[in-house]
């Protein structure tokens, strides 16, 4: 319980500046890993101590805007978290299909080869914050 409270406090103020994505219909496909690997993860947000969420936003060559999120990454800094996440990203391979969650978001899960590290792409219904990103990672586990 203390972890959740501290996490909410730490990330609550870190609301990402993002536009609202209109959800009209199911995306035809998830972003390809080749497209995601080409851009990598470019941003990191500390969620507690030495744990980070890493992410990137792009359309990845699709008609939809996506958040690609990997985490939690154990690291000493944001730069170290990005380095570790991008290293894992280069080794991944899969072709997921978009699935809707209970909130109307479209989610694609990508196996990382590690039970402790999740990777997903989300086409959100609304805006995204670090707290919401963390919830996606928790729900996909």
C-alpha positions in Angstrom: 0.0 0.0 0.0 2.8 2.4 0.8 4.4 1.7 -2.6 1.2 2.7 -4.4 0.8 5.8 -2.3 4.4 6.9 -2.9 4.1 6.1 -6.6 0.9 8.2 -6.9 2.6 11.1 -5.2 5.7 10.9 -7.3 4.0 10.6 -10.6 0.8 12.5 -10.0 2.5 15.8 -10.8 4.1 14.5 -13.9 1.2 14.8 -16.4 2.4 14.4 -19.9 1.5 17.1 -22.4 -0.5 15.0 -24.9 -3.4 15.5 -27.2 -6.6 13.7 -27.0 -6.9 10.9 -29.5 -10.3 10.4 -31.0 -11.4 6.8 -30.9 -13.6 6.0 -33.8 -12.9 2.4 -34.7 -10.6 -0.5 -34.0 -7.1 0.0 -35.4 -6.5 -2.4 -38.3 -3.2 -3.6 -36.8 -0.8 -3.0 -34.0 2.4 -1.1 -34.7 5.1 -3.4 -36.2 8.0 -4.1 -34.0 10.3 -3.0 -36.8 8.7 0.4 -36.7 8.9 0.6 -32.9 12.5 -0.7 -32.9 13.4 2.0 -35.5 12.3 4.7 -33.1 13.1 3.0 -29.8 12.0 4.4 -26.5 13.0 8.0 -26.0 11.5 9.0 -22.7 11.6 7.7 -19.2 9.7 8.5 -16.0 10.8 7.4 -12.5 8.1 5.6 -10.8 9.8 4.8 -7.5 13.4 4.6 -6.4 15.3 2.8 -9.1 12.2 1.8 -11.2 11.3 3.5 -14.4 8.7 3.4 -17.2 10.2 4.0 -20.6 8.0 5.1 -23.6 7.7 6.8 -26.9 4.7 8.3 -28.8 4.3 7.9 -32.6 1.9 6.6 -35.2 4.6 4.0 -36.2 3.4 4.2 -39.8 -0.2 3.4 -38.9 -3.2 5.7 -39.2 -3.4 5.8 -35.4 -1.3 7.5 -32.7 0.2 5.1 -30.2 2.1 5.1 -26.9 4.7 2.3 -26.7 5.5 1.6 -23.0 8.1 -0.7 -21.4 8.5 -1.2 -17.7 9.3 -1.4 -15.0 13.0 -1.0 -15.8 15.4 -1.2 -12.9 18.1 1.5 -13.5 20.2 4.1 -11.8 19.0 7.0 -14.0 16.6 7.9 -16.9 19.4 7.5 -19.4 20.3 4.1 -18.0 16.6 3.0 -18.1 16.4 4.1 -21.8 19.6 2.2 -22.6 18.4 -1.0 -20.9 14.9 -0.8 -22.5 16.2 -0.2 -26.0 18.6 -3.1 -25.6 15.7 -5.4 -24.8 13.6 -3.9 -27.5 16.2 -4.8 -30.2 15.8 -8.5 -29.3 12.0 -8.7 -29.4 9.9 -10.2 -32.1 6.1 -10.8 -32.3 3.0 -9.8 -34.2 0.2 -8.9 -31.7 -3.4 -7.9 -32.5 -5.2 -4.9 -31.1 -7.5 -5.7 -28.2 -9.9 -3.3 -26.5 -9.8 -2.9 -22.7 -12.7 -1.9 -20.4 -12.1 1.8 -21.0 -12.2 1.7 -24.8 -8.4 1.9 -25.3 -6.8 -0.3 -27.9 -3.9 -2.3 -26.5 -1.2 -4.5 -28.1 1.0 -6.7 -25.9 4.6 -7.5 -27.0 6.5 -10.3 -25.3 9.9 -9.1 -23.9 11.3 -12.5 -22.9 11.2 -11.5 -19.2 8.3 -11.9 -16.7 9.5 -8.8 -14.9 9.4 -6.5 -18.0 6.2 -5.6 -19.9 5.9 -4.0 -23.3 2.7 -2.7 -24.8 1.4 -0.2 -27.4 -1.7 1.7 -26.4 -4.0 3.8 -28.7 -5.8 5.6 -25.8 -9.3 6.9 -25.4 -8.2 10.3 -24.0 -4.9 11.5 -22.6 -2.1 9.5 -21.0 -0.1 10.2 -17.8 2.7 8.3 -16.2 0.1 6.9 -13.7 -2.1 5.7 -16.5 0.9 4.1 -18.2 1.8 2.3 -15.0 -1.8 1.0 -14.8 -1.6 -0.5 -18.3 1.7 -2.3 -17.4 0.1 -3.6 -14.2 -3.1 -4.8 -16.0 -1.1 -6.6 -18.8 0.9 -8.6 -16.3 
